[in-house]
């Protein structure tokens, strides 16, 4: 009997963690759709004929639709951080902080008259940072599965997918 229990425990420990697809496979499509949506809203600020109202529209988008999706993504990140190697967790947190700071700067700048050129530069930077952030999230989740997530992480992942599908 003891031998059977030990054999079963050994088999369970040597079996791959899960046959479920990695999280990054679920996130990739959601990130692509979200990036397309953000590019569509911020794109007009980059054009040569951009004006204050293009920046204002971008700020409204960033503070409304983007903010909701961003909060869901941050909830997912909080759920996966304990599952990551410390170096990956540090890198992801650092990239998130830079993206958040740039988001706040974009909000502040987009509300001011006469800042069209500066807004274009900052919007371009934000788009690049967002794409890099998505890539980092996908990289660190390539070995994680949904089975490893806490319930709040699973909820955030489901909400991200639903919101991306609705865009």
N, C-alpha and C positions, 0 to 999 in steps of 0.2 A: 504494500500500500504506500509506504513512504517513497519507494522508488518511483511509483507512478506519479506521485505528486511532484517530486523533484524533476522528473522528466517533463511533465506538463509545464512547470514553471520555467524550465530552461527553454522549452520550445516557444513559450510566449515571449520571453525576453529576446530571443534571436529572430523572431518574426519581424518583418519590416513594420515600422510604426503604423502604417495605414496604407491601404490601397487607394484611398481617396486622392483625387488630383490635388496638386499643391495650390496653395492660396493664390500664388501669383497668376495662375491660369484664370482664376475667377476675377481677379483684379484687372488684368490686362485690358479686357474689352471695356469694362467700366471706365478705366482711366482714359482710354482712347476717346470714348464718347464725351467724357467730361472735358478733355483737352480741346476737342473740336468745339464744344459749346463755349468754353472760355475764350478761345481764339476768335470765335465769331463776335463775341461781345467786346473784346479788347482790340480787335483788329482795326476798327475805324479810327482809333486813337493814333495808329501808326501811319496813317495815310498823309500825303502832302496837303490835303484839303481839310485836315482835322481841325476841329474847333472846340471851344469850351464844352459844348453840349455832347460831343463824343466822349469827352472825359467824364462828364457828369453821368452819362448813361453807363459807362464802364464802372464807375463808383457805385451806382445803384445796383448793378448786377453783382458786383463783388460783395456788397453788404446784404444782399437778399439771397438770390439763388445759390451763389457760390458759397456763402457763409454756411448755409444749411448742409451742403454736401461736404464742405471742409470739416465741419464739426463731426459728421459721421466718420470721416476718414481719421480724424484725430482720436475718436473713440476706439476705432479699430487699432490704431497705432498703440494706444495705451494698453490694449488687450494683448498685443503681440510682443511688446517690449520685454516682459519677463521671460519670454521664450527665446530671445535672441542672445547671441554672443555679446559680451559687453562692448566690444569695439563696434559692432553693427548697431547696437542700441544707441551708443554715443553719436555715431555718424547720422543716424536717422533723426535723433533729437536736435542735433546741430542744424541739419538741413531744414527741419520744421521751424526752428527758431528764426532762421534767415528768411524763409518764406513768409512767416507771420509778420516779421518786421517790415518786409517789403510790401505786404498787403496793407498794413497800417499806413505806410508812407504813400501808397497809391491812393488810399482813401483821403488822406489829408491833402495831397496835391491836386487831386481831381476836383476838389470843391472850390479851388481858387481860380479866379480869372487871370488870364495872361500866362498860364503855365502849360500851354499846349505842347511846346517842344519838350519841356522837362517831363511832361506826362507821357509822351511817346517813348522817351528813353526808359522811364520807369516801367511802363507797360511791357515793353520788350524784355526788360530784365525779369519782370514777374513771370512772363510766359516761359522764359528759359529756365528759371528756378522751379517752376511748377513741373515742367517736363522732367527735370533732373530729380525732383522729389518723387514723382511717380516711378521713375526708373529705380530709385533707391528702395522704395517700398516693395516693388516687384522683386528686386534682387534678394532682399532679406527674407521674403516670404516664399522663395522657391523650394525650400525644404520643409515648410510648415503646411499642415493640412487643417481643414475646418474642425476635425476631431480634436485638435489640440487647443482650440480657442475656448475661452470662457464664454458663458452665455451672452454677456454684453458685447463681446467681439463678434459672435455669430449674428446677433441682432444688427450690429453696425454693418456687417458684410451684406446681409440680406437687404438692408435699407439702401446701401450703396448701389447694389445691383438693380433694385427696383427704380431708384431715381435715375440711374443711367439709362435704363430701358425706356423711361418716360420722356427723355430728352429728344 
